[in-house]
Each structure stands twice: as C-alpha cells, then as structure tokens.
Amino acid sequence: MNIPECENVIVGGGLAGISTAIELLDNNKRVLIIERHIEENFGGLAKKSFGGILFSGTPLQKRAGIKDSPALLYEDWMRYGEFTERDSLGAKWAKFYSDHSISIIYNWLIHKGVEFLPVVNWPERGMYVKGNSVPRWHITWGTGYDLSNKVVQHLLNHKNKKNLEIKFQHRVESIVIESNRAVGIKVFDESKKEGLSISSKNIVIASGGITGGNLELVKKHWHPHLSTPPDTLLNGSHKYADGTIHIDLEQKGIQPTHLNRQWHYAAGIPMPNPEKGKYRDGLSLVPPRSAIWVDATGKRFQPPLVAYTDTLFFVENILKTTHQYSWSIMNWKIAIKELAVSGSEYMSAFRNKNKLRMIKDVLFGNKALVNRLIDESDHFVVADTIDELVNKMNQQGNNNLVNLEILKRDLQNYDDEIGRGKSYFNDEQLRRLVNFRLYRGDRIRTSKFQKILDPKAGPLIAVKQYILSRKSLGGIPTNLNSQVINKEGDVISGLYAVGESAGFGGGGIHGKRSLEGTFLGSCILTGRVAGAHIAGIKFQN
C-alpha cells in the first residue's frame, strides 16, 4: 500500500520528534508523525523520567547566587566528556548547547507552561575527573510526566494542528535512500498487519537509541573499558529503542558512531511489575549519598562510591568485580531522607505537584516511597541487626556470598570515624559529604553524618543493585543543522536525525560522560534545529 507524498515525516513520537513537529507547525509546514506505541503512551520516555534538564544562566541560578556562564559550561563539558578529535561533531553540538541552553531550550519550555523547582541540583560533580563546577540540574515541577504532557498538549492544540497527522502503532522498518537522498520510508501497520510505503520530501529520525528493546545489541557494542557485559543487565530505556533504524542506515553506508558509548546506571533494581517480553525492565534508583556501597561479597568499594559524583566511575568499578552487581547499605533514617527514584511514577509528590506533601517529605522523610519500595521489591532487604541483615542478603541471592565479618568491620570503621568528629574525618566518603553539605540544595537532602549501625536510626536496609541500560551516547552523525551525514561527511539530502537517535547531536554530544540533564535538553535542541532548518530558518550560532 502506498500513501501520497508527505511534506515532512517524523519517525518517532518522543520529546525530540514532538519538538521537531512543533517547530515545523510554527512555520506552517505539514507534518506526519509515525509512532509505534499506542496513543495513550504518546510522548516517549520523557514522560517516565525525573525531568531534570541542564541549563546555564537561568533566573533560578542567578537568584541563588550561582555564577555560571556558557563558557564555563562548555569547559566543564569538554573536560568531563574527555573529547578527542573523533568527537569533533559532538563537541560542536556541545558548544551549541552551552551557548543556547536558555534561548532555545529553557525559554521554549517556560513559554509552554513548564515550571522548575526553585532549588537547582548538583549531580555529576566528578570523582577524579571534575564535572559540573556549579549546580545546573533543573528539576521539572511535575517531573518529566508534566513536561511531556505540556509539550504534547501544545502540539495537539497547535494553531496549525490541521497540518498535523499522527499514525500510532506503525513501525518504521527502513529508510528509502536514492542517489544520496532520502525519499521515503517502509512502514508496518501493527494494527492492520500490513506494510506501507510512504514518500516524503523530508524525513526526521527520532526513534531513540539502541539501549532499550535490544539488550543483545547493547552487549554487542559494549565498550572494552567496561569489562564484560554483566549476566544481568536491566533495561531502563524505552522498549522500542531497539536500533532498527541504526542497523538499516549502516547497511546503506551511513555509519552510526560511538555506539559503544552508553550511559548505564549503577543502581538498577528489577521493575516490581515488568511488562512481559524479551527485555527485562528495571527501575533506576537515585542512591543515598550516605549509603555504603559494597560488592557482592559485602566488601566496601575502595575508593568509596559516593552518589552524585561520577556515574561512569560507579559502573566501571562494579563491572570489575567478579559478580558485577552491588549492594547499597543504609538505615531507615538515611533512606527516608536521601533515597529517590529516577522516574515519575514513584516520585508522586513531584509528579502530582503536591507542595505540602513535598515539603513534608523533605522535612520528615519520604516514608511512603521507602515503604512502597520495600513492599514491592524483593531486592530491598530489611533487618534490625547486621547479623540478620547479612543472613537475609544471602537468602535473597541464595548464594551465601556476603561475608558478615567483612561487612560488619567496614561499617563499624565508618561509624567509628563519624564518632571521632568532623575535624578528624579521613574517610573519602565523609570528606565528600562535608563538601556536599556546604551547598544549601544538597544540605537539605543529605543526612548529617549518620552512622549506619546506629540502632536509633534503624532498621537496616540493603538494596541489591544491577547495572541498568539507560541511554545511547552515540548515534547517527549529524551536522549542526541536524542533517544526517555519511562516513565521507556528505549530507544525505532530506534526512535528519534528532535526540537519542543522533547521540543527542552529532553522533555523540556528550563524549565519554554526561553532566546529566543534557538528554532531555538535547532532544529539544536538536529537534528544534531540524524543524527550523527544514523551514528555512537558522538559529544563530
């Protein structure tokens, strides 16, 4: 079945694709979005995200006295990403993001009614490679759920909505390229079980990366610096981010770059109620800074793993261990103050914009969240004593790997150092906690040097955590117009790639690491740039 030629086809209805569509509608262009999911899930992975976005120079930063600039952001970005000459396209996109995070991303969202919490967060400070010099991570009031809904509603109620068509439950299987020009797509209608051929003047790939529905592809492109892929790898991405388009373009001579650069998280637990399928869904925890991280045997990592420092460092060190998973040891008092989930479903006070509940959670601890995780996940182990805790940890894995004496020794040594007083802290984790608490935004969410084995702070909690596949840092190479280019550097006419499909810009905007919050921001940035270029508009460089 053939469909008459379209003006602009967007492959994927996530944040990047929707941002492209809005830009095109703003310029009175016709748009067809091809979305594989059902209509109620329109909006992609952003809807399930925590909703944090990195900006430089916002009113919130200025109000807090945070001195930031595009030049400082770019300097941090290049250093933390450890860019090389092979990353020149990604570096150009990083510079573009740094220069335009306010004009192209922040203002665009504000005008659509998106709000951000008043306190700017400060993740990815860096362990031994310096990360963010200042707080830049702006959390959406309402999480990614509200952000996605605001953008989706703007699209669906656009003044030029007559120019918009959306086809749900349609899977794009191939891009048709003739004489170095994209001319159409091959589609399968999953509801009618029939194939379609759609021709278009412009095609925008916004179908996500490779880290979701095809974990074997993730393992195939595993980076050698990350040791071997773990036996248990959880999926924290979109189930339809399966690399279909990447593979198709590679067969046509358009080589995706840096696919072995993947942004995994270290604190994943199996989703309590996963969807059935060949993938295994995981839930990404935001682990407490005050928790003690140990390997599968109960031995504390050295140097200590401290949350909010360097995600890649966490993943690398856990994968170096024999069993390639970890335990996070804390107590009730630490958990209710510091534990969070990197997603909208579990962060109900944020998602539902319940200010009183959020203030109560900050002041008195998020007991509802911790209780829910304990009730729903068998990877949360709770006990009144360390002996009982280790016994339950060993029962959970049915392997007796955790050594009671080693774990008890490491926890007691940590507690003893706290007991000697802040003036005598020599433990690296405690020194970092001192530094964290100097910033007001971290102090209100960080325990004041809480002993782990303190019976008044119990019960004890141990969380068994796996590596969780989250985002592709590599992807389809693009120039600063979001146009796809081949390995010779030639533009493929009429073909664009945005968001995670393009490695968030240029086939790798982040380099080796992310400063965090640059994922949702890059989806909007690359999408708007693609739409503007198609419409004959160029954002100022």
N, C-alpha and C positions, 0 to 999 in steps of 0.2 A: 504494500500500500504506500502510495506517495502523497505527500502534503505539499501544496503550492509553496513557492519560495517565501521564506520569512525574512524580515529585515535583520533581526538580531535574536539569536538563540543563546540562552544561558543554561549550561549543563550543571544543575545543582541548585537547590533552594536553601542553602545555608546563609550565614551572615555575609559572606563575600559575594555570593550570587545576588542576594537581595540588594546589597549596596550598589552593585553594578546596575541592577534593574532600575533602582530609584534615580540614579544619575541619568540614565537614558530617558526615563519618563520625564524628568525635569526638563530635558531638552526635546520633548515632544517626539521621541522615537518609539517605534513599535517593538515590543518585547515578548518573546515566548520563553518561559522557564520550564525546563524539563526536570521534574523532581521524582526520584524513585520512591520516596516514602509516601505514606498516606497523608491526607490533608491536615489532620489534627496534629501531626508532628512537623509541620512546615516551620522552618527556622533553623534546622540543623542542630549541631552540638552546642552552639552558643546558649540555647535555651536551658541546657542542663549544667552550664558552667557556673562558677562562682561569680563571674562577671567583673574580674579585675582587669583594668587597662592601664598601660604605662603612658603617662603624659609628662611633658617638661614645660613648666612655666604656667601652670593653672592658677586661677584665683585662690584655690584651696591651699596650694603650696605657698603662695605669697602671704596669705593670711596667717599661716603657721610659721612664717619667717624662714621658710626653706629656700635657700638661694640656689636656683637651678638655671640651666641655660641649654639651648640646643647644642652648643659646642661641648659642654660638659657631658651631656648625654651621649653624644657621638664618641667622645673619648672613652667613656666607660664601655660603650657598646663594642668598639673595636678591640679594646684590651680583653674584655671578658669573652668575646667570641673568638679570640685568637685567630683573627683573619689572616689568610695567606693570599698570594697572587691569584690562586684559583678561585677565590671568593670575590673577585672584583665586582661582579654584578650585584651580589648580595650586599657588599659594602656600600655601593651606590644607593641601594634601596634603604639601607640603614641610615645613611646621611639624609636621604629624602624624608624618612620618617622623623628623624631628630629635628629637622627644620620645620616640619609641617604637622606635628602631632596636635597642635592647637587649632590651626586654621582648617585642616582637612578632616580631622577625626573628632576632637573634643567639641568644637563649636557645632558640628553637624549633629552630634548626639544631643547636645543641650537643646538645640532648636526642635528636636523631636520629643522633648519632654523627659529625657533620661537625666536622672539625678545621681550624684555620687555622695558617699558618706563623707562627713567633714574631716575625718582623720585620715591622712594619707599613710599607706602602709609601706614597709621597707623590707621586702624579701630579697633574696639573692645578693646579700652583701659580699659574698665571696669567702672562701676558706683561705686558700693560698694564692688565688688569683682574684684581685679586687673586682667586685661587681658594682652595684649601684652606689655611687658616692653619697646620694641623698635619697629620701623617700620619694617614690614616684608612682607607686601602685595604687590606683584609684579604684575603690570597690563600688560597683553599681548598687544604689539603693533599690533593692528588689532583686538583686543578683542578676545573673545572665538571663534568667527567666523573664524579668521585666524588660531588660534591654532588648532581648529578642522580640518580645511582644510589641514593644513600642515601634521598633523598626518595621516589623511585619505589618502592623496596623497602618503605619504611614504608607507603606506600599499598596495595601489593599484599598485604601481610601484616597489614593493619589488623585489629584485633579485631572490627570490624564489616564485614569485607570481603564478607559475604553481602549487604550493601546496595549493593554496587558492581557496575556493569556498564560495560564498555568496548567500543565499536564502532570497530574500526580500518578504514581505507580507506573512510571515509564523509566526504563533502564537504558541509558546510552551505552552502546557496546563498542562503537567505533566512530572515529572522526574521518570523514572522507576528504582526502587531500589530492589535488590535481595541479601539476605544474607549480609546485611550491605555494599553492593557495588552498585554504580550507574552503570547501564548497558545501559541506553538508554533514549530517550525522546519521548513523544507523541506530535505530531505537527498537526496543522490545516493549510492547504494551503488556505489563504483567497481569492486568485485569482481564483483557480480552485474549491474551496468549497469542499475539500476532506481532509480526515485525513491521516497522515503518521506516521509510526513508524521508528525511527532511532536509531540504536545501536551504541555505541561508547566506546572506552577504557577510555576516559576522558571527563567529562562534566564540563564546566565552566559557572556558573550562573552570568550573567552581565546584568540582566533585570531591574535594578533600584530598587527603594524603594516602599513605599505604598502611597506617598503623591501626586500622580498625578491624575490618571484616576478613582480613587475610593475614593471620599471625605467622603463617609459614613464609609469606613474602617478607615480613618484618625480620624473621630469623635469617632468611636468605641474604638480606642486606645488613646483617649485623656488623657493627663496627669492631675491628680487631682489638681496639683499646678497651672494649667492654667484655673481655674474656669470651667465654662461650655463652650462647643463649641459655637461659635457665629452663629447666624442665617445666616449671610452672611459670607461665607468662600470662598476666591478665590483660584483658582488653579494656582500656579506659577511653577509647575513642568511639567514633560513630561506626556502627556495624556496616555501613555501606561505603566506608572509606577503605576500599579494597584494592586500589591501584589499577583498576581495569583500564582507565584512560592512559595512565603512565606506560603500561605494557603495550597498549595499542600504538602510542606515539613512538615508542622505542623501536617497534617493528617497522615504522615508517621513516626511521633515520633521525628522529628528534629525541635526543638522548637526555633523559632526566639526570640531574646532577645531585651529588651528596645524599643519595637515598640511604646511605649507612649512618647518616647523622639523624638520630631520632631522639626525641625528648621524652624519656621514660621517667616515671616517678618511682620513688623507693618505698612508699608506704601504701601499697595497694592491698585491699582485702577482697575476697570474692563477694560479689553482689549478693546480698541475702536472698533476693528473689530474681535470679537471672532469667532473661529470655532464653528459650530453648534455641539451640542452633550449634553450628560447628565452632563458634567462638565462645570464649568464656569471659563474661563481663566482670569487671572489677570496679570497686569504689575507691577513690583516691582520698586518703586521709591527709589532713594538714597536721602533722605530728607536733606535739608539745615541745617547746624548746627545752623544758626542764626534764624531759624524759631521758632515760639512759638507754642507749641503743646497744644491743648485744647480738652476736651471731647465733647460729642455730644451736651452738653448744652452751650458750649462756655467757660467753666471754665478751667483755666490753670492747667495742671497736677503739683502736688507737691509731691515729688521734681520734678523739671522740667525734661522733656525728652529731651536729647541732643544727636543728631545723632553722630554716630561713637563711642559710648561708650559701650552700652550693649543691644544687640538686644533682648535677653530674658527678660530683665527688662522692655523694652518697651511693649512687648507682654503681659506680666503678668499684668502690670498696666492698660493697655487698656481693657483687658478682665475682670478686676474687676469692671469696670463701668457698669451701667445699660444697656446701648445700645451697648457697645462693639465695637465701632468704634471711630475714632478721626478725628480732623481737624488740619491741619498744616497751620499756618497763617504767611504770609511773604509779601514782596512787590516785585515789578519788579526788583529792584536793587539787592536784595538778591537772587531772583530766577535765574537770568541770570548768576550769579557768582557761585552759590553753588548747584543748583538743577541738578541731574543727574538721569539716569535710569539704573538699574541693568540688562542690556541686550544689545546685539549687535545691534539690529535693530534700536534703537533710537539714539545710540551714533555713528553717522555716520562719524564724523571726525576721531575717533579712529578706527572704523571698516575699513574705506577706506584708512587709513594711509595717511591722508591729513595733513601734518605737518603745512603748512601755516594756514589752517583753524583751527587746534587745538590751535596753538599759539594765533591766533586772538580771539578764544573763551575764552582762559584763560585771556587774557589781557582786552578784552572788553565785555566779557559775551557771553554765548551761547544763543543768542536771537532766533535763528532758532529752537532750541529744545523747549524752553518755549512756543514760538508761536505755534509750532506744537501740544504740549500737550493741550494748551488752545483751539485750533481749533478742536481737535479730541475728547477730553474727556469732558463730561458734569460734571465730578467731579472736574474740575477746575472752580472756581468762581472768577470773576474779577470785581472790582468796584473802583471808585475814592474816596469814603468816607467809613468810618466804618459803618455808618447807612445803606448805600446802600449795603455794603458787607453782613451784617447780614440779611438784607431782602432777598437777593439772596440765601444765605445759607439756610434759612428757606424754600424758594420756592423749592430749589433743593431736599430737603427731604420731602417737603410737610407736615411738622410736627410742625413747629414753636418751635423747641426745643432750638435753640440758643438764649441766653439771652444777649441782646445788652449791658445792663449796666454792667454786669459781665465781658464780653469780653473787652469792652472799658476800664474799670477800670484796668484790668490786663495788657493790652497793654500799657496804659498810665503810669502805675507804672514802667514797664520795661523801657520805653523810658526815663522817668524822671531820673532813676538811671544812664542810659548812659549819660544823660546831666550833671550829677554831676561830671563825670570824672572817669577815670580808677582807680584812687587812692582810690575811695570810693565804688568800686563795692562790693556788698554783696549778690547779686543775684547769685545763684549757677550756672546758665547757663552762666552768664557773666564771672564768675571766670574760668569756664572751657574753654570759648572762649579765655581768656587770655593765658591759658596753651596751647591750640591748636596752637595759632599763634606763639608760641616760636619755633615750628618746621617749617622749610622752606617749606617742602612739603605740610603742611596744610595752612600756611600763604597765599600762592598764590591762594588758592581756598576758603578762608574764608573772609567774609566781615569784615571791621574794625569797629566793634561795631555799626552796623547800626540800627538806630531807625526804628521801624515798621511803625509808623504813620507819618513819615516824608513825606510831600506832594511832595517834590522834588524827592523822590525815588519811587513814585507810578507808576502805580496803585497798589492797594492792591490785594493780591491773597490768596484765601483759597482753600485748597485741602482736599476733603473728602476721608479718607483712611480706608481701611478694613484690617483685618488680612489675610495674603496670605500664603497658604501652599507651602513650598518650598522643603525641604529635610528631609529624614528619618535619624535620628541619630542612630537608632537601626537597627538590621537586623539579617541575618543568622550568627551564631557564626562560627568563623574560627580560626585556629592556625596560627602561623607565616609563614606557607607555603601556606596560603590561602585555606587550605583544610577544608572542612565542617566537623564539629564535632557535635555529638548528645548530648542530655542532660546528658549522663553519661561521656562525654568527649572523647568518642571513635571516631576515624576518619572514615568517610564514604569513603571508597576507591573509587578513580576515580571521586570524586565530589569536586569541588572548587566553591568558591563564591568571587566575586571581586566588588569593587566600592560600590555604594549605597546599592546594594543587601546585602552586608555584613556589613551594617552600617559603610561603608568605612574602615572596618577592624576589625575583632574580634567581630562583632556584636555590636560595639559601640566605635569607636576610639576617639570620641570627649567627651564622658562623658555627662555632662549636657549642656554644651555650646560649641560653636565653636569659635576659634580665627579668623575665616574667612580665606578663601584661601586654607583651608585644604581639600576641597571637590574634586576639580579637581586634586590636588596633590595626594590625596589618591587613586583616580581612577587609576592613572598611577602606583603608588607604588604597590597596591595590584594586579593589572593586570600583571605587570612585574614579581612579585614574583611568581604568579601562573604559568605563562608560563615557568619561569626558573625551577621551581620545577618539572613540567611535563617533561622538557627536561633533568632533572638530574643535574641541576646546582643550587647552593645555594648561595645567596648573603651573604656576611659576616655580621654577627650580631654585 
